[in-house]
Amino acid sequence: MIFGRARLILLTALVGLLAAGARPASAQNLLVNPGFTGGSTGWTLQSGATFDPTVDIANSATSGSARLATTINTLTNANAIASQCVTPVTPGAPFTVNGNVLFTAVTSGTPGSGAGIIAVAVFSDTTCFTLMGTPFQSTFAPQTNGVWQSNGFSNVVPAGAQSMLVAIGVQATTTTGDFIVNADNLDFAFGAAVPTMSTMWLTLLAIGCGLVVLVLQQRRALVR
């Protein structure tokens, strides 16, 4: 009975440990002014992009978006609309990024055909200067004019990372040419750090030692 109870306690502790490792973290958005409220504070507007107070994903009169009118002459090339550096970051922590783009039909020039693109670059310093490896990125569904389109992805912060750059833009995926696109309501959040095997084994070892003490105490109680 004592050993059955001990096994039950160990199993309960193990399930709790695994559940803690899998539990999603707080979904706090780490971006400053993610919805371009009242301007582009917190963002670096790229490729000649500007703040557009007339277009907002929620049709808010006090908010807006980032707008880019651009020409892309090489297929698969992309131009960024806006970016923001996030620091500090937690190596080993999962992250999720999401964003929205709105394409407007080009009525003059040569309309291109493409898609939005959202990316996260990783840096080994705190100022988003020294790039580590290839940025994570995901392409939106093909361009649909006049409709807000959403996209995002999840991954894990690499070891050695100290800052991350979140960027949203437009890519010529089908034909090159002219594009008009707005970006709004970006979200970037961290989850809890994924426990390593060494951490889990150390935790289990501590649980096991505690159970040994419990069993010995119960044996002594029975002898008395």
Backbone torsions as a table, in degrees:
resi	resn	phi	psi	omega
1	MET	NA	-41.2	-180.0
2	ILE	-62.7	-45.3	-177.7
3	PHE	-71.0	-33.0	175.7
4	GLY	-62.8	-41.9	178.5
5	ARG	-66.3	-39.6	179.4
6	ALA	-63.1	-42.4	178.4
7	ARG	-62.9	-39.1	179.3
8	LEU	-63.1	-42.3	179.0
9	ILE	-64.1	-42.6	179.9
10	LEU	-63.2	-43.2	-179.8
11	LEU	-63.3	-43.1	179.3
12	THR	-61.9	-42.0	179.6
13	ALA	-64.9	-40.1	-179.7
14	LEU	-64.6	-45.4	178.7
15	VAL	-61.1	-40.8	178.3
16	GLY	-62.9	-39.9	179.8
17	LEU	-64.7	-46.3	-179.6
18	LEU	-65.2	-39.2	179.4
19	ALA	-64.8	-38.6	179.2
20	ALA	-64.0	-37.9	179.6
21	GLY	-68.8	-29.4	-177.1
22	ALA	-93.6	-8.0	-174.7
23	ARG	-67.3	128.8	178.4
24	PRO	-65.8	148.2	-177.3
25	ALA	-88.6	176.9	175.9
26	SER	-56.2	139.3	-177.0
27	ALA	-95.9	34.3	179.8
28	GLN	-63.4	126.1	177.7
29	ASN	-76.1	121.3	-175.8
30	LEU	-88.9	-2.8	-179.5
31	LEU	-82.3	140.9	175.1
32	VAL	-81.6	130.7	178.1
33	ASN	52.0	56.0	-174.7
34	PRO	-63.9	-22.9	-178.5
35	GLY	-106.0	15.4	178.3
36	PHE	54.1	47.8	179.7
37	THR	-75.2	114.3	177.0
38	GLY	73.7	1.3	-179.8
39	GLY	155.4	-166.5	-175.5
40	SER	-107.6	22.5	178.5
41	THR	-52.3	133.1	179.9
42	GLY	94.7	-18.4	-175.8
43	TRP	-107.6	153.4	167.2
44	THR	-106.1	113.6	179.2
45	LEU	-80.0	133.3	-171.5
46	GLN	-112.3	160.1	169.2
47	SER	57.4	25.6	-178.8
48	GLY	86.8	12.4	179.2
49	ALA	-66.5	156.0	179.7
50	THR	-135.2	163.5	173.7
51	PHE	-77.6	133.4	-178.4
52	ASP	-116.7	102.7	-178.4
53	PRO	-77.8	-5.9	-175.9
54	THR	-93.7	-11.6	-177.2
55	VAL	-126.1	120.7	179.4
56	ASP	-140.9	140.9	-175.6
57	ILE	-62.7	-28.7	179.3
58	ALA	-103.1	10.4	-178.6
59	ASN	56.5	35.3	179.9
60	SER	-80.1	136.6	179.4
61	ALA	-76.6	-15.4	-177.6
62	THR	-105.7	4.9	-178.0
63	SER	-126.0	-171.9	-179.4
64	GLY	-169.6	-148.6	-178.6
65	SER	-158.5	175.7	174.5
66	ALA	-98.0	132.8	-175.7
67	ARG	-119.9	136.5	178.6
68	LEU	-131.9	125.1	169.1
69	ALA	-110.3	118.0	-170.5
70	THR	-147.2	162.4	174.5
71	THR	-118.4	130.0	177.0
72	ILE	-117.3	118.6	-173.4
73	ASN	-98.7	-7.0	-179.1
74	THR	-124.3	127.5	-178.6
75	LEU	-60.7	139.6	-177.4
76	THR	75.8	-6.1	173.7
77	ASN	-70.3	153.9	-179.1
78	ALA	-133.3	146.4	173.8
79	ASN	-117.7	130.4	179.6
80	ALA	-75.0	149.1	174.8
81	ILE	-100.1	-49.7	-178.3
82	ALA	-152.1	151.5	178.5
83	SER	-145.1	159.5	178.8
84	GLN	-150.2	134.5	-180.0
85	CYS	-89.7	131.9	-179.9
86	VAL	-115.9	126.9	175.9
87	THR	-155.4	146.5	0.8
88	PRO	-78.9	166.4	175.2
89	VAL	-125.9	164.6	-176.6
90	THR	-117.2	103.6	177.3
91	PRO	-54.7	136.2	-179.2
92	GLY	92.0	-11.9	-179.7
93	ALA	-84.6	139.8	173.6
94	PRO	-72.1	150.3	176.0
95	PHE	-134.9	156.2	177.3
96	THR	-133.3	137.1	178.5
97	VAL	-130.8	140.8	178.9
98	ASN	-142.5	155.1	177.5
99	GLY	-161.6	173.8	-176.7
100	ASN	-136.8	142.5	176.8
101	VAL	-132.1	151.6	177.5
102	LEU	-132.0	117.2	177.0
103	PHE	-91.3	139.4	174.9
104	THR	-113.3	137.1	-178.3
105	ALA	-61.0	134.0	177.6
106	VAL	-84.2	120.6	-176.5
107	THR	-101.2	-10.6	175.4
108	SER	-136.0	154.2	-175.4
109	GLY	87.7	-151.6	-178.0
110	THR	-120.0	102.6	-177.8
111	PRO	-61.6	133.2	173.7
112	GLY	-95.3	172.8	177.9
113	SER	-131.0	123.5	-176.1
114	GLY	-156.6	-142.6	-177.2
115	ALA	-163.0	159.7	172.3
116	GLY	-72.4	160.2	176.6
117	ILE	-143.2	137.6	178.3
118	ILE	-124.1	138.7	-172.8
119	ALA	-143.1	156.2	174.6
120	VAL	-133.5	116.9	177.3
121	ALA	-100.7	147.1	-175.3
122	VAL	-113.4	139.2	-175.8
123	PHE	-130.9	150.6	-177.4
124	SER	-91.4	2.2	175.9
125	ASP	-122.4	177.1	-175.1
126	THR	-91.7	5.3	-176.4
127	THR	-119.7	15.3	-179.5
128	CYS	56.1	49.5	-178.7
129	PHE	-114.0	-48.9	-175.7
130	THR	-94.6	101.9	-174.3
131	LEU	-69.6	139.2	175.0
132	MET	-111.2	113.7	173.8
133	GLY	64.4	-159.0	-178.6
134	THR	-94.0	134.1	179.7
135	PRO	-60.1	147.4	169.4
136	PHE	-74.6	141.2	178.4
137	GLN	-157.2	160.0	179.0
138	SER	-147.7	135.0	179.6
139	THR	-92.6	138.9	177.3
140	PHE	-68.7	173.2	170.5
141	ALA	-63.3	158.3	-179.1
142	PRO	-52.0	146.8	-177.6
143	GLN	-49.1	130.1	172.0
144	THR	-129.0	110.5	-175.7
145	ASN	-65.8	139.0	173.9
146	GLY	81.8	6.3	-178.0
147	VAL	-130.1	128.8	174.6
148	TRP	-66.9	130.8	179.3
149	GLN	-117.4	139.0	-177.4
150	SER	-113.9	151.4	176.6
151	ASN	-161.5	157.7	177.8
152	GLY	-174.7	176.7	178.6
153	PHE	-160.7	169.4	178.3
154	SER	-127.3	152.3	175.7
155	ASN	-162.0	-165.7	-177.9
156	VAL	-123.6	138.5	179.3
157	VAL	-65.3	123.7	-177.9
158	PRO	-68.1	157.5	175.0
159	ALA	-62.4	140.5	178.1
160	GLY	89.0	-6.3	-178.9
161	ALA	-72.5	139.3	175.6
162	GLN	-123.2	-17.7	175.2
163	SER	-154.1	160.2	-179.3
164	MET	-139.7	140.0	-178.9
165	LEU	-107.7	118.8	177.4
166	VAL	-94.7	129.0	-177.5
167	ALA	-139.3	148.3	176.2
168	ILE	-132.3	144.2	-175.9
169	GLY	-160.9	-161.7	-178.9
170	VAL	-130.5	141.6	-179.1
171	GLN	-126.9	138.1	174.1
172	ALA	-81.8	102.9	-175.0
173	THR	-100.4	-25.6	-176.9
174	THR	-116.3	-51.9	176.6
175	THR	-138.9	149.6	176.8
176	THR	-79.4	166.9	178.3
177	GLY	145.9	-152.6	-175.3
178	ASP	-98.3	143.4	-178.9
179	PHE	-135.3	144.7	169.0
180	ILE	-126.6	118.8	-174.4
181	VAL	-144.7	139.7	175.1
182	ASN	-110.5	149.3	177.6
183	ALA	-125.2	141.7	-177.7
184	ASP	-156.5	162.3	173.4
185	ASN	46.6	68.3	174.7
186	LEU	-90.3	153.1	-179.8
187	ASP	-139.1	132.9	177.5
188	PHE	-139.6	119.4	-174.6
189	ALA	-140.6	149.2	176.3
190	PHE	-100.6	152.0	170.0
191	GLY	-106.5	-175.5	177.9
192	ALA	-69.2	147.4	177.6
193	ALA	-60.8	136.9	178.8
194	VAL	-72.4	125.0	-178.5
195	PRO	-66.1	136.4	177.0
196	THR	-79.6	164.3	179.5
197	MET	-63.2	-36.4	179.9
198	SER	-64.2	-39.7	178.2
199	THR	-63.8	-42.5	-178.9
200	MET	-65.8	-41.8	-179.1
201	TRP	-67.3	-38.2	177.5
202	LEU	-64.1	-39.0	178.4
203	THR	-65.1	-44.3	179.2
204	LEU	-64.3	-36.9	178.0
205	LEU	-62.6	-42.2	178.9
206	ALA	-64.0	-40.1	177.9
207	ILE	-63.4	-43.2	-179.6
208	GLY	-62.3	-42.2	178.4
209	CYS	-62.6	-38.7	178.4
210	GLY	-64.7	-37.7	179.6
211	LEU	-69.1	-36.3	177.6
212	VAL	-60.7	-45.1	178.2
213	VAL	-61.2	-41.1	179.7
214	LEU	-61.9	-44.8	-179.4
215	VAL	-64.1	-43.7	179.5
216	LEU	-61.7	-40.4	179.0
217	GLN	-64.2	-40.4	-179.9
218	GLN	-68.3	-37.4	177.3
219	ARG	-62.4	-44.6	179.0
220	ARG	-61.8	-36.5	178.8
221	ALA	-65.3	-36.2	179.9
222	LEU	-70.2	-39.0	179.9
223	VAL	-62.1	-39.7	179.0
224	ARG	-67.9	NA	NA
